[in-house]
Amino acid sequence: MYKVMLVEDDHRLASLIDEYLSDYEFNVSIVSRGDTALSFFNKILPDIVILDLMLPGLDGMAVCRQISNVSNVPIIIVTAREDSFDEVLGLEQGADDYVNKPVKPRILLARLRALLRRGRMEKLQISEELTIGKLSISKRNRQVFWRGLPVELSNSEYKLLLTLIESAGSVLSRDDLLKKIRGIEFDGMDRSIDNNISRLRRKLDDDSAQKIKTIWGEGYLFSPSAWD
C-alpha cells in the first residue's frame, strides 16, 4: 500500500480523494495547511504528494519547493488556477505533474500510478553511486558533487540531470525528456526543460555548453568526456 500525503484545505474535496484512492490501496494522510506540510512530510515519509496551490499559512509553491529541497518524492499539483505560468512555475519548483480542478478521480489515479511506476523504474535503472569525471552523484543521499563541492539542485534539475546521464552520448529532444521525466509530450510551448538546462549549466560551470550540449534542431546531449 502506497502512502499519499494530500495537502488540501477543501475538506470536501480531500475526503472525496481519500475515499476514492482508498479503494485502490492508497493510504491517504490529509494536511490542511501549508505551514505544517513539511513537518508532516518528514513525519510520515509518504511515497507521493498531492498538493494544492492555494493554502492557508503558506502557499503551495513554497511547500513544493520545501519538499523538493529535501526529497525526490513525486509531487502532483492540483489547483483551480488556469494560468499556464503557474503550471510552468510549479514544475520548475520541483513538481512532477499538474492536474486542474475540478479533479477527475480516475485521471488523478492514473497520474499517481504513472509517477510511482516511473519512480520504480528509475530505482532499477540508475545505480546508487555515479561518477563521471569530476561529477559524482549519490542517489541514495540525493547529493551532487562537482569537483568535490556540493551542488544544490532543485528536484526538477536533479531529475533532468539523471535523465541526461542515463542517455549519455545520445541526443534527447524536449519531447524525449518530458516523456521520461513527466510522462507528457512537448506541446511546443513548455520552456521548463530549457530553463532547467540553463540552471544546470550555470551550477556546473558549463557556460560554454560543452558538458550539456545543444544540438540545434534536435535537443540536448550529455557529453561524458567533458567532465574532467
C-alpha positions as CSV (number, residue, x, y, z in Angstrom):
1,M,0.0,0.0,0.0
2,Y,1.4,3.4,-1.0
3,K,1.4,6.3,1.4
4,V,-0.1,9.5,-0.1
5,M,0.2,13.0,1.6
6,L,-2.7,15.2,0.4
7,V,-2.2,18.9,1.1
8,E,-5.6,20.4,0.6
9,D,-7.8,22.8,2.6
10,D,-11.0,22.0,0.8
11,H,-12.3,19.4,3.3
12,R,-15.0,18.0,1.0
13,L,-12.5,17.5,-1.9
14,A,-9.9,16.0,0.4
15,S,-12.5,13.5,1.7
16,L,-13.6,12.6,-1.8
17,I,-10.0,11.9,-2.9
18,D,-9.3,10.0,0.3
19,E,-12.4,7.8,-0.2
20,Y,-11.7,7.1,-3.9
21,L,-8.0,6.3,-3.5
22,S,-8.5,4.1,-0.5
23,D,-10.4,1.7,-2.8
24,Y,-7.1,1.3,-4.8
25,E,-4.8,0.5,-1.9
26,F,-3.6,4.1,-1.3
27,N,-3.3,5.2,2.3
28,V,-4.1,9.0,2.3
29,S,-3.0,11.4,5.0
30,I,-4.5,14.8,4.8
31,V,-2.9,18.1,5.7
32,S,-5.0,21.3,5.5
33,R,-2.3,24.0,6.0
34,G,0.8,24.8,4.0
35,D,2.9,25.9,7.0
36,T,2.6,22.4,8.6
37,A,3.1,20.4,5.4
38,L,6.9,20.0,5.6
39,S,6.9,18.8,9.2
40,F,4.1,16.4,8.5
41,F,6.0,15.2,5.4
42,N,9.1,14.4,7.5
43,K,7.0,12.6,10.0
44,I,5.1,10.2,7.7
45,L,7.6,10.0,4.7
46,P,5.0,9.4,2.0
47,D,5.6,7.8,-1.3
48,I,3.9,10.6,-3.2
49,V,2.4,14.1,-2.6
50,I,-0.8,15.7,-3.9
51,L,-0.5,19.4,-3.4
52,D,-3.0,22.3,-3.7
53,L,-1.5,25.7,-4.6
54,M,-3.9,28.0,-2.6
55,L,-3.4,27.1,1.0
56,P,-3.6,28.9,4.4
57,G,-0.3,29.6,6.2
58,L,2.0,29.0,3.2
59,D,1.2,28.8,-0.5
60,G,1.6,25.6,-2.4
61,M,4.6,26.8,-4.5
62,A,6.6,27.4,-1.3
63,V,5.6,24.0,0.0
64,C,6.6,22.3,-3.2
65,R,10.0,24.0,-3.0
66,Q,10.5,22.9,0.6
67,I,9.7,19.3,-0.1
68,S,11.8,19.2,-3.3
69,N,14.8,20.5,-1.4
70,V,14.8,17.5,0.9
71,S,13.3,14.7,-1.2
72,N,12.7,13.5,-4.8
73,V,9.3,12.1,-3.8
74,P,6.9,12.7,-6.8
75,I,4.6,15.7,-6.4
76,I,1.3,16.3,-8.2
77,I,0.0,19.9,-8.1
78,V,-3.8,20.1,-8.0
79,T,-5.3,23.6,-8.4
80,A,-8.2,25.7,-9.7
81,R,-5.8,28.2,-11.3
82,E,-5.8,28.1,-15.1
83,D,-2.8,30.3,-15.7
84,S,-0.1,28.3,-17.7
85,F,2.5,30.4,-15.9
86,D,1.6,28.8,-12.6
87,E,1.9,25.4,-14.2
88,V,5.4,26.1,-15.5
89,L,6.4,27.7,-12.2
90,G,5.1,24.7,-10.3
91,L,7.1,22.3,-12.5
92,E,10.2,24.4,-12.1
93,Q,9.8,24.4,-8.3
94,G,10.0,20.6,-8.4
95,A,6.5,19.3,-9.2
96,D,6.3,16.3,-11.4
97,D,2.8,16.7,-12.8
98,Y,-0.1,19.2,-12.8
99,V,-3.9,18.5,-12.6
100,N,-6.6,21.2,-12.8
101,K,-9.7,21.3,-10.7
102,P,-12.4,20.0,-10.8
103,V,-10.4,16.8,-10.2
104,K,-11.5,13.7,-12.1
105,P,-10.6,10.9,-9.7
106,R,-9.7,8.4,-12.5
107,I,-7.3,10.9,-14.1
108,L,-5.7,11.6,-10.7
109,L,-5.4,7.8,-10.0
110,A,-3.8,7.3,-13.5
111,R,-1.3,10.1,-12.8
112,L,-0.4,8.7,-9.4
113,R,0.2,5.2,-10.8
114,A,2.3,6.6,-13.7
115,L,4.6,8.6,-11.4
116,L,5.1,5.7,-9.0
117,R,5.8,3.3,-11.8
118,R,8.4,5.7,-13.3
119,G,9.9,6.1,-9.8
120,R,10.3,2.3,-9.6
121,M,12.0,2.1,-13.0
122,E,14.4,4.9,-12.0
123,K,15.5,2.9,-8.9
124,L,16.1,-0.1,-11.1
125,Q,18.0,1.7,-13.9
126,I,20.2,4.1,-12.0
127,S,23.0,2.8,-9.7
128,E,23.3,4.3,-6.3
129,E,26.7,6.0,-6.9
130,L,27.6,7.6,-10.2
131,T,30.9,9.1,-11.2
132,I,31.6,10.8,-14.5
133,G,35.0,12.6,-14.5
134,K,34.8,15.1,-11.6
135,L,31.0,14.9,-11.4
136,S,29.7,12.5,-8.8
137,I,26.1,11.7,-7.7
138,S,24.9,9.8,-4.6
139,K,21.4,8.7,-5.5
140,R,20.9,7.2,-2.1
141,N,21.5,10.6,-0.4
142,R,20.3,12.7,-3.4
143,Q,23.6,14.6,-3.4
144,V,25.5,16.0,-6.4
145,F,29.2,17.0,-6.3
146,W,31.2,18.9,-8.9
147,R,34.9,19.0,-8.4
148,G,34.4,17.8,-4.8
149,L,32.0,20.6,-3.9
150,P,28.3,20.0,-3.2
151,V,25.8,21.4,-5.8
152,E,22.3,22.4,-4.7
153,L,19.8,21.3,-7.3
154,S,16.0,21.6,-7.3
155,N,14.1,18.4,-7.7
156,S,13.4,19.1,-11.4
157,E,17.0,19.9,-12.1
158,Y,18.2,16.8,-10.3
159,K,15.8,14.6,-12.3
160,L,16.7,16.2,-15.6
161,L,20.4,15.7,-14.9
162,L,19.9,12.0,-14.1
163,T,17.8,11.6,-17.3
164,L,20.5,13.1,-19.4
165,I,23.2,10.9,-17.8
166,E,21.1,7.7,-18.5
167,S,21.4,8.6,-22.2
168,A,24.9,10.0,-22.1
169,G,26.3,10.4,-25.6
170,S,22.8,10.4,-27.2
171,V,20.7,13.4,-28.2
172,L,17.4,13.8,-26.3
173,S,14.7,16.1,-27.7
174,R,12.5,18.2,-25.4
175,D,9.7,15.6,-26.2
176,D,12.0,12.7,-25.1
177,L,12.9,14.5,-21.9
178,L,9.4,15.5,-21.0
179,K,8.1,11.9,-21.6
180,K,10.9,10.4,-19.5
181,I,10.6,12.9,-16.6
182,R,6.9,13.8,-16.6
183,G,5.2,11.3,-18.9
184,I,3.8,14.0,-21.2
185,E,4.6,15.2,-24.7
186,F,6.2,18.5,-25.7
187,D,3.4,21.0,-26.7
188,G,5.7,23.5,-28.4
189,M,5.3,26.0,-25.5
190,D,6.7,24.4,-22.4
191,R,10.1,26.0,-21.6
192,S,10.7,24.1,-18.3
193,I,13.4,21.9,-19.9
194,D,15.3,24.8,-21.4
195,N,15.1,26.8,-18.2
196,N,16.4,23.8,-16.1
197,I,19.2,23.2,-18.7
198,S,20.3,26.8,-18.3
199,R,20.4,26.5,-14.5
200,L,22.3,23.2,-14.6
201,R,24.9,24.7,-16.9
202,R,25.3,27.7,-14.5
203,K,25.7,25.5,-11.4
204,L,28.0,23.0,-13.1
205,D,30.4,25.6,-14.7
206,D,29.2,24.9,-18.2
207,D,29.0,28.4,-19.6
208,S,30.3,27.2,-23.0
209,A,27.7,24.4,-23.2
210,Q,30.3,21.7,-23.7
211,K,29.1,19.4,-20.9
212,I,25.5,19.6,-21.8
213,K,25.5,20.4,-25.5
214,T,22.7,21.9,-27.5
215,I,22.2,20.1,-30.8
216,W,20.3,22.7,-32.8
217,G,17.0,21.4,-34.2
218,E,17.3,18.2,-32.2
219,G,17.7,18.6,-28.5
220,Y,20.4,18.2,-25.8
221,L,23.3,15.8,-25.4
222,F,25.2,14.9,-22.2
223,S,28.9,14.6,-23.1
224,P,30.5,12.1,-20.7
225,S,34.1,13.1,-21.8
226,A,33.7,16.8,-20.8
227,W,33.6,16.5,-17.0
228,D,37.3,16.4,-16.2
